[in-house]
Amino acid sequence: MSDVPLANGTMSFNRVCREIRCKFSGDKSDSKSLEELGKVLSKNLPAIKAVSEEMTVNRLICGSCNDFKIQMTVALEDFGAWEESGFAPESEILEAIDKIEGVDGVETQTITNMVL
């Protein structure tokens, strides 16, 4: 599949990212909620990677803002089927995150992605 143009053709994208983000409590060096978020990601990582051979997964943590993010990116041609599946295993991840004490501000977002 070719790149999809944006901004009157001045930009394009060929990958789509689904992001799960939240805030954790405590200091990043000993936060129980951050530890539990890591366990949720580890448990679900095989299912995330099984979505597509092109799947890339990034974990982002900001210790000063207490942000925890999972970015799951697939090739554009794989996105439609993943979206139709409800971004599996997103619902399992969100359910587990919602049960962690000290986690709030849970959100998801779909973002275009282009490696430059």
Buried (B, 14 or more C-beta within 10 A) or exposed (E): EEEEEEEEEEEEBBBBBBBBBBBBBEEEEEBEBBEBBBEBBEEBBEEBEEBBEEBBBEEEBEEEEBBBBBBBBBBBEBBEEBEEEEBBBBEEBBEBBEEBEBBEEBEBEEEBBEEE
